[in-house]
Amino acid sequence: MIPLRDVNPTGIAPVLTLALIAINAFVFFAVQPQEATEADRFAYQYAAIACELTTGVPLDATEVKTETCADGPTSADEVFPDKNVYLAVITSMFLHGGLLHVLGNMWFLWIFGNNIEEAFGRAGFLLMYLASGLVATAGFVLLNTDSAIPLIGASGAVAGIMGSYLVLFPTHRVLTIIFFVMVGVPSMIFLGIWFLGQFALVGGDSNIAWEAHVFGFLFGVLLTLPIRGALLRRTNEGRAATLSF
C-alpha cells in the first residue's frame, strides 16, 4: 500500500509541516555524513540510545562494540564523554538512516500533517509533534533498556500525527496504490493496517523500532480523543472564516 495523498483539503497554508520537512531534509542531506562509517559515528554522537538514557551516561567503547549495555562500570573510556544523552532525544528525531527512511517519513508527514496542523494550530502542532517523538522514544527505551544501538528517525513523531488523524478524520479517504490500482481507502482502514503491521516486526531483525511507532501512534490517539470535538469545531470555524473572506 503506497499512499499518494488524502482527500481532506485544508483552509491554511501548512507552514510548520513544510518547515519540519525542510529541516529534516536539510539535516539528512547537508549535516549527516553519507559515508557509512562516519554516519555510524555521527549517530552514536548525536542520537538517542536506550542504554545512555537508562544509565544517564554516554556509552563506552566496550558497549559500542558489543551494542549492549554493560551490567556495571567498565574500564573502557566513554566514546563521546561530552554528549548530552537527554538532548539527544530531540536531535535524534531529525536524523535518518538512509534516503528511503527520510523520504518515507516526510511523505507520511506531508500527507497527514497539514490537517493536524490546521486542527491544533501551529504551536499546538509543534508541541504535539515533539511530544509524540518523546513518548515514542520513552516507549522504546522502556522495552529495550539494554540496547546500545542509536535510535534515529522522525517515525515516532510522525506516528503520533497519524494517530491523531485517525481520531479526527476516520472516514476521510487516502488515495492509495494497491497492486498498481489507485483506491480511495478510508483512513481508519489505512492507518489501522499500518498500525497492526508494526506488530509483524516483533522479534524480527529488521532494525526497525516498531515499539517507537506503536507508542507514538497510541499517544496521538489518546491525546486527541478527549479534545476531538473542540479540534473539529476549531477546524470547521477556521474553514468557514476562510470561505466567507
C-alpha positions in Angstrom: 0.0 0.0 0.0 1.6 3.2 -1.2 -0.3 6.4 -0.1 -0.4 9.2 -2.6 -2.5 11.9 -0.8 -5.5 12.2 1.4 -8.9 13.7 0.3 -9.0 16.3 3.0 -8.2 19.8 1.9 -7.2 22.4 4.5 -8.0 26.1 4.9 -4.5 27.1 5.9 -1.0 27.0 4.4 0.8 24.2 6.2 3.8 26.3 7.0 5.0 24.3 10.0 4.6 20.9 8.3 6.7 22.2 5.4 9.2 23.7 7.8 9.6 20.3 9.6 10.0 18.6 6.2 12.7 21.1 5.2 14.6 20.8 8.4 14.7 17.0 8.3 15.8 17.1 4.6 18.5 19.7 5.4 19.9 17.7 8.3 20.0 14.5 6.2 21.5 16.0 3.0 23.7 18.8 4.5 24.6 17.8 8.0 24.6 14.0 8.4 27.7 12.2 6.9 26.8 9.9 4.0 29.8 7.6 4.2 28.8 4.5 6.3 31.5 4.6 9.0 31.2 8.3 9.5 27.4 8.1 9.5 27.5 5.5 12.3 29.9 7.6 14.4 27.6 10.6 13.9 24.6 8.6 15.1 26.4 7.4 18.2 27.4 11.0 18.9 24.0 12.7 18.4 21.2 10.1 18.6 19.2 8.8 21.5 20.4 5.5 22.9 18.4 3.4 25.3 21.4 2.4 27.4 22.5 6.0 27.8 19.1 7.2 28.8 18.8 4.3 31.3 22.2 4.9 32.9 22.4 8.7 32.4 26.0 8.4 30.9 27.4 8.1 27.4 28.4 4.7 26.1 31.9 3.5 26.5 34.0 1.7 23.8 33.0 -1.8 25.0 29.3 -1.0 24.9 29.6 0.4 21.4 31.5 -2.6 20.2 29.1 -5.1 21.7 25.9 -3.0 21.1 24.8 -4.0 24.6 24.6 -2.0 27.8 27.1 -3.2 30.4 25.8 -4.5 33.7 28.2 -2.4 35.7 31.2 0.0 35.4 33.7 -0.9 32.7 37.4 0.1 32.3 36.8 1.5 28.8 36.6 5.3 28.3 33.4 6.9 27.1 33.4 7.4 23.4 31.7 10.8 23.5 32.2 12.0 27.1 30.6 15.4 26.3 27.4 14.1 24.9 24.2 15.3 26.4 22.3 12.0 26.4 18.9 13.7 27.1 19.2 16.4 24.5 20.0 13.6 22.0 16.3 12.5 22.3 15.4 15.7 20.4 18.2 15.7 17.9 17.6 12.0 17.0 14.1 12.9 15.7 15.8 14.8 12.9 18.3 12.1 11.9 17.6 9.3 9.4 19.3 6.1 8.4 19.0 6.4 4.7 17.3 8.1 1.7 14.2 5.8 1.8 14.0 6.4 5.5 13.8 10.1 5.3 11.6 10.2 2.2 9.1 7.8 3.7 8.8 9.7 7.0 8.5 13.0 5.2 5.9 11.7 2.7 3.7 10.5 5.6 4.2 13.8 7.4 3.1 15.7 4.3 0.0 13.6 3.8 -1.3 13.7 7.3 0.5 16.6 8.9 -1.3 19.5 7.2 -4.7 18.6 8.6 -3.3 18.1 12.1 -1.5 21.4 11.9 -4.8 23.1 11.0 -6.7 21.3 13.8 -4.1 22.0 16.6 -2.8 25.3 15.4 0.9 25.8 14.6 2.1 26.0 18.2 0.0 23.1 19.3 1.0 21.0 16.3 4.7 21.6 17.1 4.3 20.6 20.7 2.3 17.6 19.7 4.9 16.5 17.2 7.7 16.8 19.6 5.8 15.2 22.5 4.9 12.2 20.2 8.6 11.8 19.4 9.5 11.9 23.1 6.8 9.4 24.1 7.9 7.1 21.2 11.5 7.2 22.4 10.4 6.6 26.0 8.4 3.6 24.9 11.3 2.1 23.0 13.6 2.6 26.0 11.1 1.1 28.4 11.1 -2.1 26.3 14.8 -2.1 25.3 16.7 -0.8 28.3 19.9 -2.6 27.4 20.0 -1.5 23.8 23.2 0.3 22.8 22.1 0.9 19.2 21.2 4.5 18.2 17.6 5.3 17.7 17.1 7.7 14.8 14.3 9.0 12.7 11.1 11.1 12.8 8.9 7.9 12.7 7.7 8.2 16.3 6.7 11.8 15.9 5.0 11.1 12.6 3.2 8.1 14.1 1.7 10.5 16.7 0.4 12.7 13.9 -1.1 9.6 12.2 -2.8 8.5 15.4 -4.3 12.0 15.8 -5.5 11.9 12.2 -7.2 8.6 12.8 -9.3 10.1 15.7 -10.1 13.3 13.9 -10.8 12.1 10.3 -11.5 8.3 10.4 -13.7 8.4 7.3 -11.6 10.7 5.0 -10.1 8.7 2.2 -6.4 8.2 1.5 -5.7 7.7 -2.2 -3.5 4.6 -2.2 -1.9 2.4 -4.8 -2.7 -1.2 -4.2 -1.3 -3.7 -6.8 -0.9 -0.9 -9.3 -4.5 0.3 -8.9 -5.4 3.6 -7.1 -8.0 3.1 -4.5 -9.6 5.6 -2.0 -9.1 3.9 1.3 -10.8 5.3 4.5 -8.1 6.5 6.8 -9.3 4.2 9.6 -8.6 1.2 7.4 -5.3 2.5 6.0 -4.0 3.6 9.4 -5.4 0.6 11.1 -3.5 -1.7 8.7 -0.3 0.4 9.2 -0.6 0.2 13.0 -1.3 -3.6 13.1 1.5 -4.1 10.6 4.0 -2.8 13.2 3.5 -5.9 15.2 4.6 -8.1 12.3 8.1 -6.7 13.0 8.1 -8.1 16.6 11.0 -10.5 17.1 12.4 -9.8 13.6 15.8 -8.5 12.6 14.6 -5.5 10.5 16.3 -2.8 12.6 13.0 -1.0 12.7 12.0 0.4 16.1 8.4 -0.8 15.9 8.0 0.0 19.6 8.5 3.7 19.0 6.0 3.6 16.2 3.4 2.0 18.4 3.9 4.3 21.4 3.9 7.4 19.2 0.7 6.3 17.4 -1.1 5.5 20.7 0.0 8.8 22.2 -1.5 10.7 19.2 -4.8 8.7 19.6 -5.0 9.2 23.4 -4.1 12.9 23.3 -6.7 13.7 20.6 -9.6 11.6 21.8 -10.7 13.9 24.7 -10.4 17.1 22.7 -11.7 15.8 19.4 -14.9 17.9 19.4 -13.0 21.1 20.2 -10.4 20.5 17.5 -13.1 19.7 14.8 -15.0 22.9 15.8 -11.8 24.9 15.5 -11.1 23.4 12.1 -14.7 24.0 10.8 -14.8 27.5 12.1 -11.5 28.3 10.5 -12.5 27.0 7.2 -15.8 28.9 7.3 -14.0 32.1 8.1 -11.7 31.5 5.1 -14.5 30.8 2.8 -16.5 33.8 3.9 -13.5 36.1 3.4 
